[in-house]
């Protein structure tokens, strides 16, 4: 598998997202700017795909017992995790939530939470994308500085 495909796939995965893709891209020798652009764009592309899944395919899968249980538990965790920020800060809270470069604070959890809270999809997308850009900048700066410091 090519290095480019690996970093894109890592940036698309729920737990790693761009937080895993950008450091790997820099390790592979991509410039910090290219690492940022590729991984952040891949991470942003996930947002509408999650909304499409939740609106259409999810309804079909909910008839499967194990999926229903898994999805219900996941939704409760996402609602609980994001509700305070959204309640207090609205869409800006959604952006801040995504911008924090920690596991489980990315676009997957934010999209699930915004969908569960009935937030406007277009506004949610815009704020989550901005949050992903901020997270991408932070991760790129940390990864690049860390690799320069230790090499």
C-alpha positions in Angstrom: 0.0 0.0 0.0 1.4 3.4 -0.8 2.3 5.9 1.9 -0.3 8.4 0.6 -3.1 5.8 0.8 -2.0 4.8 4.3 -2.1 8.4 5.6 -5.5 9.0 4.0 -7.0 5.9 5.4 -5.6 6.6 8.9 -7.1 10.1 8.7 -10.5 8.6 7.8 -10.5 6.1 10.7 -12.7 7.1 13.7 -10.2 7.0 16.5 -7.0 8.2 14.8 -8.5 10.7 12.3 -6.0 13.4 11.4 -4.3 13.1 14.8 -2.8 9.9 13.5 -2.5 10.7 9.8 -0.4 13.9 10.1 2.4 12.5 12.3 2.6 9.4 10.0 2.7 11.6 6.9 5.6 13.6 8.4 7.4 10.4 9.3 7.0 9.3 5.7 8.7 12.5 4.6 5.7 14.6 3.5 6.2 18.3 4.0 4.2 19.6 7.0 2.0 21.6 4.6 1.2 18.6 2.5 0.6 16.4 5.6 -1.8 19.0 6.9 -3.7 19.5 3.7 -4.1 15.8 2.8 -5.0 14.6 6.3 -7.3 17.5 7.2 -9.1 17.2 3.9 -9.6 13.5 4.3 -10.9 14.1 7.8 -13.3 16.8 6.7 -14.7 14.5 3.9 -15.9 12.1 6.6 -18.4 14.6 8.0 -21.0 14.5 5.2 -20.5 10.7 4.9 -21.4 10.3 8.6 -24.5 12.4 8.1 -25.5 10.3 5.0 -25.0 7.1 6.9 -27.0 8.3 9.9 -29.9 9.5 7.8 -30.2 6.5 5.5 -28.2 3.4 6.2 -28.5 3.6 10.0 -32.3 3.1 9.8 -31.8 -0.2 8.0 -29.1 -1.4 10.4 -31.1 -0.6 13.5 -33.2 -3.8 12.8 -30.1 -5.9 13.6 -30.0 -6.5 17.4 -26.2 -6.2 18.0 -26.0 -3.1 15.8 -28.9 -1.5 17.6 -27.3 -2.1 21.0 -23.9 -0.9 19.8 -25.4 2.2 18.1 -27.5 3.1 21.1 -24.6 2.9 23.5 -22.4 4.9 21.1 -25.0 7.6 20.7 -25.5 8.0 24.4 -21.8 8.4 24.9 -21.6 11.0 22.1 -24.6 12.9 23.4 -23.2 13.0 26.9 -19.7 14.0 25.7 -20.8 16.8 23.5 -23.9 18.1 25.1 -22.3 20.4 27.7 -20.2 22.2 25.0 -23.1 22.6 22.7 -25.5 23.7 25.4 -23.1 26.3 26.6 -21.4 27.5 23.3 -23.7 26.3 20.5 -22.0 25.7 17.2 -18.8 27.3 18.4 -18.7 24.6 21.1 -18.9 22.0 18.3 -15.9 23.6 16.7 -14.0 23.7 19.9 -14.8 20.1 20.6 -13.4 19.0 17.3 -10.4 21.4 17.5 -9.1 19.7 20.7 -6.6 17.2 19.3 -7.4 14.3 21.6 -8.8 10.8 20.8 -12.6 10.8 20.6 -13.0 14.5 20.2 -12.9 14.5 16.4 -15.5 14.8 13.7 -17.0 11.3 14.3 -18.1 12.1 17.8 -19.1 15.6 16.9 -21.2 14.5 13.9 -22.9 11.8 16.0 -23.6 14.3 18.8 -24.8 17.1 16.5 -27.1 14.6 14.7 -28.4 13.3 18.0 -29.1 16.8 19.3 -30.9 17.8 16.0 -28.5 20.5 15.0 -28.5 22.0 11.5 -26.3 19.8 9.3 -24.9 22.6 7.1 -23.9 24.8 10.1 -22.6 21.7 11.9 -20.5 20.8 8.9 -19.0 24.3 8.7 -18.1 24.5 12.3 -16.8 20.9 12.5 -14.7 21.6 9.3 -13.2 24.7 11.0 -12.5 22.7 14.1 -10.8 20.0 12.0 -8.6 22.7 10.4 -7.6 24.1 13.8 -6.9 20.5 15.1 -4.9 19.9 11.9 -2.8 23.0 12.5 -2.2 22.1 16.1 -1.2 18.5 15.3 1.0 19.6 12.4 2.9 22.1 14.6 3.3 19.6 17.4 4.3 16.7 15.2 6.7 18.7 13.1 8.3 20.4 16.2 8.6 17.0 17.9 10.3 15.3 15.0 12.7 18.3 14.5 13.5 18.3 18.2 14.2 14.5 18.3 16.0 14.1 15.0 
